[in-house]
Amino acid sequence: MGNLPSTAEMERAYRKSDSTYDGVFFLGVRTTGVFCRPSCGARKPLPQNVEYFATPREAVFAGYRPCKRCQPLSAIGEPPDWAGRLLTEIERDPSRRFTDQSLRSMDIDPARARRFFNKNYGMTFQAYCRGRRLGKAFERIRKGDKLDDVTLGHGYESHSGFREAFARTFGTPPGKADGMECITVAWIESPLGPLVAGATEKDLVLLEFTDRRMLEAQISTLGRLFKRPIVPGENDLLKQLRGELKLYFAGELRKFTVPLAFPGSEFQQRVWKGLLSIPYGSTLSYEALAEKVKAPRAQRAVGHTNGLNRIAILIPCHRVVNKDGKLGGYGGGLWRKRALLDLERGERVYTSPPEMI
């Protein structure tokens, strides 16, 4: 997770166009919708119109496009060159349709793009493009723009085509979008690798490491359970989560206050609430957890439900171990489970898999 300087320090840096902070943070300008390096020579925005990001990816997920003047995607921490080019093209024209052929014309292997977006953003490349395209349309509709303007402005040749795509993504016709809530997803850096977080305006509903194999299935389950659109962006709850995760990984936070929502069956609810009751720095065996949730003969089902947890770290499934004390399974990888337990015991935290250190 990015370790940002103080707000006062970042404000001083961008007002002075201090190039020594390039790559340390990026600023998004709400009034223009762009994000910049601190050294950007453009007119300086008012502090109340600025929000800060540790990486270009965070700014992109928050809905900002890169500044053409200072070209922040060329700064430290950028995605691979080909991915940076592709993200730039998407932000330049969200209405553009990218086919396998158009990707090849950019010297980008379509299969590579699919793998990259699945791994790093928790959604397919086409889903990301659709989310950015329709997400912007959604914003305009909520602001009161006419349907004709939104339809033609986002690459749709007819009302029927737009309505069909909108309803497929958002689960409601565009005429009924006013006041509808989304699940906003964002990229969060951490010492153990990037995470994808998802939140409504009221509750955190997703937190997973981006390389987890079940991530795409988890996101699909969210759409089914909440019946809300899932689009890239940022909201106050995700900002709160970033701050609390920063303190947690620094060893300074033992109890999260971010509100959670984790719908499921009655049995799943019992198991996940049982996980929440395991104290920081402690562990519990699968057998003991089964006893705790009054299902002593359902240890296997308890273990399976543990693996279906959609909110890593905050619902601490990493605190459940085998009866003999061995770690057992963990969707984010055993090295991360070991690292989280070590962190909570005040010991060393791995920043990459042990075999890579």
PyMOL commands that set and color helices and strands:
alter all, ss='L'
color gray80, all
select helices_A, chain A and resi 7-15+19-21+47-49+56-61+72-74+81-92+100-105+110-121+125-142+147-153+159-170+174-176+215-226+236-249+266-276+286-292+299-307+317-319+334-344+354-356
alter helices_A, ss='H'
color red, helices_A
select strands_A, chain A and resi 26-29+34-36+50-53+65-66+183-188+195-199+204-209+230-232+284-285+320-321
alter strands_A, ss='S'
color yellow, strands_A
deselect
rebuild
show_as cartoon
